Each structure stands twice: as C-alpha cells, then as structure tokens.
Amino acid sequence: MQKTLLALALMLPLSCFAAKASDASKPEVASPFTAERNKAAGNLSTSLVVMQKMAKNCKIEQTEGLINSATKGYIERNKAYLGMHYGYVTAFLDYVKETAGADEAKKISGELLKANNDQSNKIIEDMTKKDGPTKACQRYFTYLAAGEMDIKKGSPDFKTLNDMLNFANSQKVK
C-alpha cells in the first residue's frame, strides 16, 4: 500500500483543467477538478511523500517501532481522506487521458512527479537542518503518532478536503 500511496501522491499538485464537452448531445457538467481541490490534494500528496521518505530515511532500531506504529495509526485515522485522495487522483488522470490524450497525461504525470518529489525533499531537508537527522526523525514520528498531522478541523486544507470527501461520498452508488 505504501508504494501505491507514494506513486499517487507524487502525481499532485495539479493545475486545473477546463471541462470539455466530449459529446454535444450531453449536457456540460462542471469539472470536479478545481484549482482549490488540486491544491489541497497536492498538499496531501506532499504530506504522504514526506511521511514515506521519513520512514525510509529514519529506519534505525531505536525508532522503527515508533515509525511503524505512527504510520499505521495515521493511515487508519485518516483512511477516509486517503481513500478519497486515491479516487481523486485516479479520476483526474482518467480525465486528463480522455480530454488531452495519453501523451499529455504522461507528460503531466512526469512533471508532477518531479515537482512533488522536489517539494518533499525540501521539507525533509529543512527539518533535518534545523534539528539534525536523529531529532528530526524522533520529533516527526512522535507528532505523527499523536495525531498532530491528522486531517482534522483546524488543519491546513481541512475544509476543502472535507468538502471533497463529502462530494466523493455523494457520488457513490447507493
């Protein structure tokens, strides 16, 4: 699951694409892929990549238990949002492929992979410069385990992510 999350997380943040009507007989429906949603999904993507890279970089005997329990706890506590994120990314990539073609979707994915990876590396670099690698690892996973990085009221992008989750839930077949 971690490799899937990493691959998907690296694909955002995304710029907004205008909806195209593929068939003149179909009514045009507003695209669910807005700049605000793309930004929130991109920020969540970056957070996931940071978590996965920190877990990989911080694997030392003293903190491995903390890393595993903190990561599993985060995933469990935020599983509804992570599932929505997966669905959003998947739908967006399908949308790009349908409206702009496979080559454009591949090009965008590559650019976004690089951008998101670079953002994550910068965040990790800043954390380790400030505290040193050992302290940065301990601090990061202690906060993660305590739920300080969970998606909840008051956290960055909460309103948008919550609206996205509600939208995704409303689209499920009942």
C-alpha positions as a Markdown table, in Angstrom:
| # | Residue | x | y | z |
|---|---|---|---|---|
| 1 | Met | 0.0 | 0.0 | 0.0 |
| 2 | Gln | 2.9 | 2.4 | 0.7 |
| 3 | Lys | 4.2 | 2.2 | -2.8 |
| 4 | Thr | 0.7 | 2.9 | -4.2 |
| 5 | Leu | 0.3 | 5.9 | -1.9 |
| 6 | Leu | 3.7 | 7.2 | -2.9 |
| 7 | Ala | 3.1 | 6.8 | -6.6 |
| 8 | Leu | -0.3 | 8.5 | -6.4 |
| 9 | Ala | 0.9 | 11.2 | -4.0 |
| 10 | Leu | 3.7 | 12.2 | -6.4 |
| 11 | Met | 1.2 | 12.9 | -9.1 |
| 12 | Leu | -0.2 | 16.0 | -7.5 |
| 13 | Pro | -0.4 | 19.1 | -7.1 |
| 14 | Leu | -2.2 | 19.7 | -10.3 |
| 15 | Ser | -3.2 | 22.6 | -12.3 |
| 16 | Cys | -6.9 | 22.9 | -13.1 |
| 17 | Phe | -8.1 | 21.7 | -16.5 |
| 18 | Ala | -11.2 | 23.2 | -18.0 |
| 19 | Ala | -14.0 | 20.7 | -18.6 |
| 20 | Lys | -14.5 | 19.8 | -22.3 |
| 21 | Ala | -17.8 | 18.5 | -23.6 |
| 22 | Ser | -17.0 | 15.3 | -25.4 |
| 23 | Asp | -20.4 | 14.9 | -27.0 |
| 24 | Ala | -22.6 | 17.9 | -28.0 |
| 25 | Ser | -25.7 | 15.9 | -27.0 |
| 26 | Lys | -24.6 | 15.6 | -23.4 |
| 27 | Pro | -25.1 | 18.5 | -21.0 |
| 28 | Glu | -21.8 | 20.0 | -19.9 |
| 29 | Val | -21.1 | 19.3 | -16.2 |
| 30 | Ala | -18.8 | 21.4 | -14.2 |
| 31 | Ser | -15.5 | 19.6 | -13.6 |
| 32 | Pro | -14.9 | 18.5 | -10.0 |
| 33 | Phe | -11.2 | 19.3 | -10.6 |
| 34 | Thr | -10.8 | 22.8 | -9.3 |
| 35 | Ala | -7.7 | 24.7 | -8.5 |
| 36 | Glu | -8.6 | 24.7 | -4.8 |
| 37 | Arg | -9.2 | 20.9 | -4.8 |
| 38 | Asn | -6.0 | 20.3 | -6.8 |
| 39 | Lys | -4.0 | 22.4 | -4.3 |
| 40 | Ala | -5.5 | 20.6 | -1.3 |
| 41 | Ala | -4.9 | 17.2 | -2.9 |
| 42 | Gly | -1.3 | 18.3 | -3.8 |
| 43 | Asn | -0.6 | 19.3 | -0.2 |
| 44 | Leu | -1.9 | 16.0 | 1.0 |
| 45 | Ser | 0.3 | 14.3 | -1.6 |
| 46 | Thr | 3.3 | 16.1 | -0.4 |
| 47 | Ser | 2.5 | 15.1 | 3.2 |
| 48 | Leu | 2.2 | 11.5 | 2.2 |
| 49 | Val | 5.5 | 11.5 | 0.4 |
| 50 | Val | 7.2 | 13.2 | 3.3 |
| 51 | Met | 5.9 | 10.6 | 5.6 |
| 52 | Gln | 7.1 | 7.8 | 3.4 |
| 53 | Lys | 10.5 | 9.3 | 2.8 |
| 54 | Met | 10.9 | 10.0 | 6.5 |
| 55 | Ala | 10.0 | 6.4 | 7.3 |
| 56 | Lys | 12.6 | 5.1 | 4.8 |
| 57 | Asn | 15.3 | 7.6 | 5.9 |
| 58 | Cys | 14.7 | 7.2 | 9.7 |
| 59 | Lys | 14.7 | 3.4 | 9.9 |
| 60 | Ile | 17.0 | 2.8 | 12.8 |
| 61 | Glu | 16.5 | 0.3 | 15.6 |
| 62 | Gln | 15.6 | 2.8 | 18.2 |
| 63 | Thr | 12.7 | 4.3 | 16.2 |
| 64 | Glu | 11.5 | 1.5 | 14.0 |
| 65 | Gly | 8.6 | 0.6 | 16.3 |
| 66 | Leu | 7.6 | 4.3 | 16.6 |
| 67 | Ile | 7.8 | 4.7 | 12.8 |
| 68 | Asn | 5.6 | 1.6 | 12.1 |
| 69 | Ser | 3.0 | 2.4 | 14.8 |
| 70 | Ala | 2.9 | 6.1 | 13.9 |
| 71 | Thr | 2.5 | 5.4 | 10.1 |
| 72 | Lys | -0.1 | 2.7 | 10.6 |
| 73 | Gly | -2.0 | 4.9 | 13.1 |
| 74 | Tyr | -2.0 | 7.9 | 10.7 |
| 75 | Ile | -3.3 | 5.7 | 7.8 |
| 76 | Glu | -6.0 | 4.2 | 10.0 |
| 77 | Arg | -7.2 | 7.6 | 11.4 |
| 78 | Asn | -7.2 | 9.2 | 8.0 |
| 79 | Lys | -8.3 | 6.3 | 5.8 |
| 80 | Ala | -11.4 | 8.1 | 4.5 |
| 81 | Tyr | -9.4 | 11.0 | 3.3 |
| 82 | Leu | -6.7 | 8.8 | 1.9 |
| 83 | Gly | -9.3 | 6.8 | 0.0 |
| 84 | Met | -10.8 | 10.0 | -1.3 |
| 85 | His | -7.4 | 11.2 | -2.4 |
| 86 | Tyr | -6.7 | 8.0 | -4.3 |
| 87 | Gly | -10.1 | 8.3 | -6.0 |
| 88 | Tyr | -9.5 | 11.9 | -6.9 |
| 89 | Val | -6.1 | 11.2 | -8.4 |
| 90 | Thr | -7.3 | 8.3 | -10.3 |
| 91 | Ala | -10.3 | 10.2 | -11.7 |
| 92 | Phe | -8.1 | 13.2 | -12.6 |
| 93 | Leu | -5.6 | 11.1 | -14.5 |
| 94 | Asp | -8.5 | 9.4 | -16.3 |
| 95 | Tyr | -9.9 | 12.8 | -17.1 |
| 96 | Val | -6.6 | 14.1 | -18.5 |
| 97 | Lys | -6.2 | 11.0 | -20.6 |
| 98 | Glu | -9.8 | 11.3 | -22.0 |
| 99 | Thr | -9.6 | 15.1 | -22.7 |
| 100 | Ala | -6.0 | 15.7 | -23.6 |
| 101 | Gly | -4.7 | 12.2 | -24.6 |
| 102 | Ala | -2.4 | 9.7 | -23.2 |
| 103 | Asp | 0.8 | 11.5 | -24.2 |
| 104 | Glu | -0.3 | 14.7 | -22.4 |
| 105 | Ala | -1.3 | 12.7 | -19.3 |
| 106 | Lys | 2.1 | 11.0 | -19.3 |
| 107 | Lys | 3.9 | 14.4 | -19.7 |
| 108 | Ile | 1.8 | 15.9 | -16.9 |
| 109 | Ser | 2.4 | 12.9 | -14.6 |
| 110 | Gly | 6.2 | 13.2 | -15.1 |
| 111 | Glu | 6.2 | 16.9 | -14.4 |
| 112 | Leu | 4.1 | 16.5 | -11.3 |
| 113 | Leu | 6.2 | 13.5 | -10.0 |
| 114 | Lys | 9.3 | 15.7 | -10.2 |
| 115 | Ala | 7.6 | 18.8 | -8.6 |
| 116 | Asn | 6.1 | 16.8 | -5.7 |
| 117 | Asn | 9.3 | 14.9 | -5.1 |
| 118 | Asp | 11.3 | 18.2 | -5.0 |
| 119 | Gln | 8.8 | 19.7 | -2.5 |
| 120 | Ser | 9.0 | 16.7 | -0.2 |
| 121 | Asn | 12.8 | 16.7 | -0.4 |
| 122 | Lys | 12.9 | 20.4 | 0.6 |
| 123 | Ile | 10.6 | 19.9 | 3.6 |
| 124 | Ile | 12.7 | 17.0 | 4.8 |
| 125 | Glu | 15.9 | 19.0 | 4.2 |
| 126 | Asp | 14.5 | 21.9 | 6.3 |
| 127 | Met | 13.5 | 19.6 | 9.1 |
| 128 | Thr | 16.9 | 17.8 | 9.3 |
| 129 | Lys | 18.9 | 21.0 | 9.0 |
| 130 | Lys | 17.0 | 22.5 | 11.9 |
| 131 | Asp | 17.1 | 19.6 | 14.3 |
| 132 | Gly | 19.6 | 17.1 | 12.9 |
| 133 | Pro | 18.5 | 13.8 | 11.4 |
| 134 | Thr | 18.0 | 11.8 | 14.7 |
| 135 | Lys | 16.0 | 14.5 | 16.5 |
| 136 | Ala | 14.0 | 15.3 | 13.3 |
| 137 | Cys | 13.0 | 11.7 | 12.9 |
| 138 | Gln | 12.0 | 11.4 | 16.6 |
| 139 | Arg | 10.1 | 14.6 | 16.6 |
| 140 | Tyr | 8.3 | 13.9 | 13.2 |
| 141 | Phe | 7.1 | 10.4 | 14.2 |
| 142 | Thr | 6.1 | 11.5 | 17.7 |
| 143 | Tyr | 3.9 | 14.2 | 16.2 |
| 144 | Leu | 2.5 | 11.8 | 13.6 |
| 145 | Ala | 1.7 | 9.2 | 16.3 |
| 146 | Ala | 0.0 | 11.8 | 18.5 |
| 147 | Gly | -2.3 | 12.7 | 15.6 |
| 148 | Glu | -0.8 | 16.2 | 15.2 |
| 149 | Met | -0.6 | 15.7 | 11.4 |
| 150 | Asp | -4.1 | 14.2 | 11.0 |
| 151 | Ile | -6.6 | 15.8 | 8.7 |
| 152 | Lys | -9.0 | 17.4 | 11.1 |
| 153 | Lys | -10.7 | 20.7 | 11.8 |
| 154 | Gly | -8.1 | 23.4 | 12.1 |
| 155 | Ser | -5.5 | 21.6 | 9.9 |
| 156 | Pro | -4.4 | 23.1 | 6.6 |
| 157 | Asp | -6.9 | 22.4 | 3.7 |
| 158 | Phe | -9.3 | 20.7 | 6.1 |
| 159 | Lys | -12.4 | 22.5 | 4.7 |
| 160 | Thr | -11.5 | 21.7 | 1.1 |
| 161 | Leu | -10.5 | 18.1 | 1.9 |
| 162 | Asn | -13.7 | 17.6 | 3.9 |
| 163 | Asp | -15.8 | 19.1 | 1.1 |
| 164 | Met | -14.0 | 16.7 | -1.3 |
| 165 | Leu | -14.7 | 13.7 | 0.9 |
| 166 | Asn | -18.4 | 14.7 | 1.2 |
| 167 | Phe | -18.6 | 15.1 | -2.6 |
| 168 | Ala | -16.9 | 11.7 | -3.2 |
| 169 | Asn | -19.3 | 10.1 | -0.7 |
| 170 | Ser | -22.3 | 11.7 | -2.5 |
| 171 | Gln | -21.1 | 10.2 | -5.8 |
| 172 | Lys | -21.1 | 6.6 | -4.6 |
| 173 | Val | -23.9 | 4.4 | -5.9 |
| 174 | Lys | -26.3 | 3.9 | -3.1 |
